[in-house]
């Protein structure tokens, strides 16, 4: 198959969408498919590098930090895409490249599938001063965008139920985004861990609670800091790994809470070494309820770090209480679970082992197999409809010819 993947976000940007796209691209190429990427340039210049089309764009920071936008899909690159003639197009964002994709779909008459990665209801603070108006706007726009598609992919049943609630018409398939887990299964020896702790200024006897993810308002990190302070455990350190627009706010909050000696901001970490930071943790913690799947939770499972996370429909079947981690609803539950795992090493080790086992179902290979199967189904349906339409047109033409001769 010739597959065009269109995404507003691509390397070197680091986020869940980019991880999903690059993993899918890699696996589909390994299966022998002809895969190309349509994305946005970080400048006013369009270019092609390898199998990636970069379309010139401008900053759209006012809509969302780091976002870009463009209206410039014209000229040589557009003509090259049409000449290449992909069999199917798979969009990964609802903005600029989605619009580009619709133009290509119309020009070539090919099927269009889309992955709905983001629960925009949780991001209304970026574009609406009224939460209810923001949610109604999200529902309306999502329905308008998705109703003309051949099929929609969502990472969890939570997002499927959300779109069904919006009244979205096309078939919705749940396919969890795959993760390249090999690096997270790597062992780290005691010496490496001691050296990394020393480098970060963590005393050898301290227990570590680790958060990995984007530092943004919707991740509910204010609550995480509040809960951590209320734990009142001087024998622990909170390690916050990641970057984002909310970091300066969080640093001020840590200072105001007098937690500067117990909260460490690591910043951006090389993907090849990320597993080492996870494995510093005795527990992975998160208060977010804005996840569509929560790739960092699965990475934590693969590293054998038991997660304690705020209860969320996105985690159904991912975090199973007492099996591979815990979900909580209140501070009291959060505190109880943290103290349980920090005081009972035998239980923590048992949960850690099951966490690794459970992560195996989220491999990139399984992910790509499911998406490939969906592509085939959509293409077959599209071709069947086209054949029937052509058959009806042929019958109509024959009928018109017979009338002329009669």
N, C-alpha and C positions, 0 to 999 in steps of 0.2 A: 504493500500500500504506500501511496504517497500522502504523507500526513503533514499538514501545516498547523503548528501550535502557536497561537497568538496570545501574548501576555504583556501587560504594561510593566511587569516586574521581571527582571532577569539578572543574571550575574553581571557585576560583582555584588549586587544588592543581596543582603542576607535576610530572608524571612521565610515563613512557611510555604507561601506560594512558589517562591523560587526553588525551594527544596523539592517540592512536589513536581514542578515542571522539569527540572534537570534530571531527577530520578527517572521520570517517565521517558524523557528524551533518550537517556542512556540505554534503558532497557529495550525500547522499541528499535533503536539502532542495532543493538545486539541481536535482535530477532530478524534482522535483515530488511526492515522497513526503511523507506526514504523519508527522513524526517527533517523538516526545516522549521526555524523559529522566526516569528515576526514580533518585534518588540520596539521599544523606544530608545533612541539615542539620548545620551545625557548632554547633547549640545544641539546647535542649529545646523548640524551636518548629517545627512543620511549616508549610510555606507552598508556594504555587505562584508562580513568576515566569516569565512567558512560556510556553514549552513544557516547563519543568522543574518536576518535583515534588520538593520537598525534604522528607524525612521526619525528624522529630526524632530525635536520637541522643545517645549518651553516649560519652565517650572510652574507647578500648580500647588505650591506649598500652602496656599491659603485654604485649599480644600482638604489637604492631608499632608502632614510632614513628609517631604521627600517625593511627593507625587509629581508626575510630569504629564503633559497633554500635547496633542498634535492634531492638525487637520491636513497633513501634508503627504498622504499616500497617493502620489502621482509620479509620473515619469518612468525612468528606467527600471527601478526596483519593482514597481507595480507591474510593469509590462513583463518583467522576468518571471514574476510569480504566476501571472496568467499563462505564460508560455509553458512553464513547468507543469501547470494544471494539476494541483493536488486533488486526490480522491475525496478527501474529507478535511474539514477544518475544526480544530478543537480550541476554543477560547478559554482563557483562565482569568479574565478580569472583565468588568462590566463597563469599562470606560473607553479610552481611545482605541485600543486594538480590537475591541468588540465592534466598534463602528467600522473599522477597516475590514474586519472579517465579513460583516454583512454585505459590504460592497463586493468583496471577492465571491461570496456565495451567490449573489445575484448575477454576477458576470459569468460564472462557470456552471451554475445550476447544480452545485454539490451540497451534500448534507452538512449540517452545522450542529455540533454538540458543544456543551459548555459545562465547565466545573464551577459551581457556586461555592467559593472558598470562605466567604466572609459573612458573618451575621451583622449586617449593617445597623440593625437596631441598637447594637452596643456601641456604635460610633456616632450617634446623632449629635453628640456634643461638638463634633467638628464642623457641622453644617447647619444646625438648627438650634435656636434658643429655647424652643419648646419641645420636650421629649415626645409628647403624644403626636404632635404635628409631624415630627421627624419620623416616627414609626409608621404613620399612615403614608407618608411620602415614600418611604422605603418599600412598603408593601405594594403601592401603586406602580412605582418604577420597576420593581423586580418583575411584577406580572407583565408589564408592557414589554420589557426586554426579553423575557424568557418564552413568552407564548408562541413565538414564531419559530422556535428551535425544533430540531428533530428529537433531541433527548437532553436531559440535564443530569449531571453527575454531582452527587453531594458526598461528603466524607463520613457523615453519621446520620442515624435515624432522626436525631434532633433537628438537623437542617431540613431533612425531608418533610417532617411534620410542619416546620415553619413555612416552607414554600407551599405545601398543600393548604395551609391556613390562609395564605395570600391568594389562593385560587389559581395557581399556576397549572396550565393545561398539559404540557408535554409530559411524557413518561419521565419519572425521576428514579434514578438508580443509585443505591448506596454503595460506594466503592471507597473504602478507607485509603487515604494517600499512603503510599509505601515509603519506607525509610531505608536508606542504605546503612544497614546495621553493623556491618563488619567491624568498623573501627570501634564501635561501642562495646563489642564483645572482647576487645583486646584487654589482656591482663596488665595491671600496673603493679610493680613490686613495691615493697615497703619503703625502699630507699627513695624511689621516685616520688612517692607520696609525701615522705618526710621533707624532701627537698622543695616540693611545690608548696607545702604548708609553710615552710621557712621563708620562701620567696614572698608569700602573701602576708607574712607576719602573723601566722596563726600558731599559737603554742601547741606543742605536740599532744598535750592532754585534753585539748578542747574538742568537743563534739561539734560537728558542722551540719547546719541546715543549709541546703543549697537551692537557689532559684535560678533557672535558666530561661531566658526569653526576652522579648522586646520590652523596653522600659517606656510604657505608654499608660495613659490614664485608664483605658479600658481593661488593663490587666489587674486593676484593683490592688496595686502594691501598697497604697496607703493602709489598707486593712491588714496586709501581711505584716507591715512594720508595727502597727498597733498590737496585733496578736503576739508578735515576737517580744515586744516590750513587756506585755502582760504575762508572758511565760515566766519572766523574772528568773532566768537561768543563766547565771554568770559563767557556767561551765560550757557555754555554747557560743558559736559564732554564726552569723547569717551571711552567707556568701551570695552576692547578687551578680550574676553573670549575664551580660548583654548590654546593648546600647539602645537609645531611643530618646524622643523629645522630652520625656518626663524625668530624666536623670537629675537635672539641677533642682527640681522641686523635691525629689526624694532625698537628695543630699542635705537640703535645708531642713527637711523633716527629721532626718536622722540626727542632725545637730541639735534641733530643738528638743528632741526626745532624750538627748544625752546618751546616744548609742554609738557614737563615733568609734569607740574602742571595740565594739562587738558586731558592727556591720561593715562589710568590705565590698566595695564596688570594683569588680574585676574589669569591666568594659568588654570590648569585642575580643573574642578568642578565635584563633585559627581553628577551622573545622577539624583538622587532623589531630588536634590536641584537646578537643572539647571533652572527650570521654574522661580525661584525667581530672577535669574540674567536677564533672558529675560524681566521679568515684571518690573525690574528697569528702563527699557528703555522706553522712549517716542516714539522712532523710532528705528527700526532695519535697519542697513545699510550694504551694501556689494557692492564691485566693481568687484567681480569675474565673469568671463565668462567661467570658466572651469568646471562648474557643469554639471552632467548628469541629475540630478533632483533637487538637492538643498534641502536636508532634513531639514536643519536649517531654511530655509524660511518657510516651513510648520510648524515647531515648533513655529516660531515667530507668524504665523497666529493663531495657537491654543492658544497662550498666549495673543492674542489680541493686539499685538504690530505691528503697521502698518509698512510694509517693504518699503524701498526705495532702489532699486537695479539696477545695470547696466543691460540694456536691453540684453536679451539672449533668444535664441530659447528654451532653457530648461525650461523657465518660462512661456511658452505659456499655458494659461488656469490656471496657478497657481497664478501669480500676475496680476491682471486686473486693469489698470489705473483708479484711481478715485473711484474704487469699494472697493477693499481690500488693496490697497497700490499703489505704483507707480514704473515704470521702467523709466530709463533715458538714454540718449545718450551722454550728454555733462555736463560739470561742471555747466553751467548756469541752466540747467534743474534740476540738483541735488540740487543746492542752492535754487531754487524757491520752490521745493517740501518740502525741510526741513523747510524753513521759513514759508510756508503755514501751515504745520501741527503743528509747534511749536507756531504759533500765533493764530490759530483757533481751540480752544479746542472742540467746537461742532462738527466740521468736523472730527477731529481726533477720537473722540468718536464714530461717525457713522461708520467710516472706521474700527475701532477696532472691533465693533460688527459684521460687515460683514466678517471680517477676521476670526473670530472664527467659524462662520457658514460655510465658505468655506473650513475650515480645516477638517470638518467631513468626506469628501469624501476620505480621505487618511488614514483611520483606518487600523490596521493590519488585522482585520477580512475580510474586502473587498479585501485586498491584497492576503491573503491566499486563499480565495474562487476562485480568478482568477487563481492563480498558480495551485491549485488543479484541476480545470477544464482543464487547459493546460496539466497537467500530464495525465489525463484520455484520452484526445484526442490523445496525442502522443503514449500512450500505446496501444490504440485501433488500431491506424494506423500501429504501429509496429507489432502487433499481426496479423492483416489482411495480411500484407506483408509476414510474416512468414508462415501463413496458405497457402497463394497462392503459395509460393515457395515450401512448402512441397507437395502441390497438384501437382505441375508440376513435382517434383521429383518422386512422386508416379506413375504418368502417364508414365514417362520415364522408370521407373523400370518395370512396367507392359509390356510396349512395348518391352523392351529388353528380358523379359521372353518369350513373344509370339514368337519373332524371333528365340530364341533358340529352341523352340518346333516345329517350322514350318519346 
